Amino acid sequence: MLMRQLFVVAIGCILILPAIAKAEELNADKTQELLSQAPWQIQTGGEINYFLWNPDGTLCVKMYEPNAESCDDSGTWTRDGTNVCYKLPWWGKGVDLHELCFHVVRTDSSHYEAIDKVGLPALRFTVPESN
């Protein structure tokens, strides 16, 4: 029984550790560059919401349509080095994501995760290529 449990743990490490090792934490400059590339395409429950990080510290959330004329929710954001914090009135409130502080890791060439203060991925997103 013990050998079987050790085998399961070893297989789990073999499968999970490479995925963790591939994640690249963004430094302050890369984080700022990523914030200027808009919109972030946030995957939530099978839907895509769009976050536009404006240079004046406002955050515009557009649900389902990135080219909509107005924001579906608006809030504020700040950055201190690699840490980004935002506050929104209602987007994400039902799952406690309306206020969040995070740092960003790149999981592959086009996918990112916002990692919360306890080290868990809070948001998964993609960002358009910069020109």
C-alpha positions as CSV (number, residue, x, y, z in Angstrom):
1,M,0.0,0.0,0.0
2,L,2.8,2.4,0.9
3,M,4.6,1.7,-2.4
4,R,1.5,2.5,-4.3
5,Q,1.0,5.8,-2.5
6,L,4.6,6.8,-3.1
7,F,4.2,5.8,-6.8
8,V,1.1,8.1,-7.1
9,V,2.9,11.0,-5.4
10,A,5.9,10.5,-7.7
11,I,3.7,10.5,-10.9
12,G,1.9,13.6,-9.6
13,C,5.2,15.4,-9.2
14,I,6.4,14.3,-12.6
15,L,3.2,15.7,-14.2
16,I,2.8,18.9,-12.1
17,L,6.4,20.2,-11.6
18,P,7.2,20.9,-15.2
19,A,4.1,23.1,-15.5
20,I,5.1,25.0,-12.4
21,A,8.7,25.3,-13.7
22,K,7.6,26.8,-17.0
23,A,5.8,29.8,-15.3
24,E,7.8,33.0,-15.6
25,E,7.1,35.7,-13.1
26,L,7.1,39.1,-14.8
27,N,9.4,41.9,-13.5
28,A,8.1,45.4,-12.9
29,D,9.0,46.6,-16.5
30,K,7.3,43.6,-18.1
31,T,4.3,44.0,-15.9
32,Q,3.9,47.7,-16.9
33,E,4.3,46.7,-20.6
34,L,1.6,44.1,-20.2
35,L,-0.7,46.6,-18.6
36,S,-0.4,48.9,-21.6
37,Q,-1.3,46.1,-24.0
38,A,-5.1,46.1,-23.9
39,P,-7.5,44.6,-23.6
40,W,-6.6,41.7,-21.4
41,Q,-8.9,38.8,-22.3
42,I,-10.0,37.3,-18.9
43,Q,-11.5,33.8,-19.1
44,T,-14.3,33.4,-16.6
45,G,-16.6,30.5,-16.6
46,G,-16.4,29.9,-20.3
47,E,-16.9,33.6,-21.2
48,I,-14.3,36.2,-22.0
49,N,-14.3,39.6,-20.3
50,Y,-12.0,42.4,-21.4
51,F,-10.0,44.5,-19.0
52,L,-8.6,47.8,-20.3
53,W,-6.0,49.3,-17.9
54,N,-6.0,53.1,-18.6
55,P,-2.9,55.1,-17.9
56,D,-4.9,57.4,-15.5
57,G,-5.5,54.5,-13.1
58,T,-9.0,53.7,-14.2
59,L,-10.0,50.2,-15.2
60,C,-12.7,49.5,-17.8
61,V,-14.4,46.1,-18.0
62,K,-16.2,45.1,-21.1
63,M,-18.2,42.0,-21.0
64,Y,-18.3,39.9,-24.1
65,E,-17.6,42.7,-26.6
66,P,-14.2,44.4,-26.6
67,N,-15.3,47.1,-29.0
68,A,-18.3,48.2,-27.0
69,E,-18.6,52.0,-26.7
70,S,-19.0,52.0,-22.9
71,C,-17.7,50.0,-20.0
72,D,-19.9,47.4,-18.3
73,D,-18.1,48.1,-15.0
74,S,-15.5,50.8,-14.1
75,G,-13.0,50.9,-11.3
76,T,-9.5,51.9,-10.4
77,W,-6.1,50.2,-10.4
78,T,-2.6,50.8,-9.0
79,R,0.8,49.2,-9.5
80,D,3.7,49.0,-7.1
81,G,6.6,47.2,-8.8
82,T,5.3,43.8,-9.8
83,N,2.1,44.1,-7.7
84,V,-1.1,45.2,-9.4
85,C,-4.3,46.0,-7.4
86,Y,-7.7,46.8,-8.7
87,K,-11.2,47.6,-7.3
88,L,-14.4,47.2,-9.2
89,P,-18.0,48.0,-7.9
90,W,-19.6,44.7,-9.1
91,W,-17.6,42.6,-11.6
92,G,-16.4,39.5,-9.8
93,K,-18.2,40.3,-6.6
94,G,-20.0,37.0,-6.5
95,V,-16.7,35.1,-6.4
96,D,-14.7,37.6,-4.4
97,L,-12.7,39.0,-7.3
98,H,-14.1,42.6,-7.4
99,E,-11.0,43.6,-5.4
100,L,-7.7,41.9,-6.0
101,C,-4.0,42.4,-5.6
102,F,-1.8,40.1,-7.7
103,H,1.5,39.6,-9.6
104,V,1.6,38.2,-13.1
105,V,3.2,35.0,-14.4
106,R,3.5,33.9,-18.0
107,T,2.5,30.3,-18.3
108,D,3.4,30.0,-22.0
109,S,4.0,32.3,-25.0
110,S,0.5,33.8,-24.9
111,H,-1.1,32.9,-21.6
112,Y,-0.8,34.5,-18.2
113,E,-2.1,34.1,-14.7
114,A,-2.8,36.7,-12.0
115,I,-1.4,35.1,-8.8
116,D,-3.0,36.3,-5.6
117,K,-1.4,37.1,-2.3
118,V,-1.6,33.5,-1.1
119,G,0.1,32.2,-4.3
120,L,-3.0,30.9,-6.1
121,P,-4.0,31.8,-9.7
122,A,-7.0,34.2,-9.4
123,L,-7.4,35.0,-13.1
124,R,-6.3,33.4,-16.3
125,F,-5.9,35.6,-19.4
126,T,-4.4,36.3,-22.8
127,V,-3.1,39.6,-24.1
128,P,-2.9,40.8,-27.7
129,E,0.5,41.1,-29.3
130,S,2.1,44.5,-29.0
131,N,2.8,46.3,-32.3
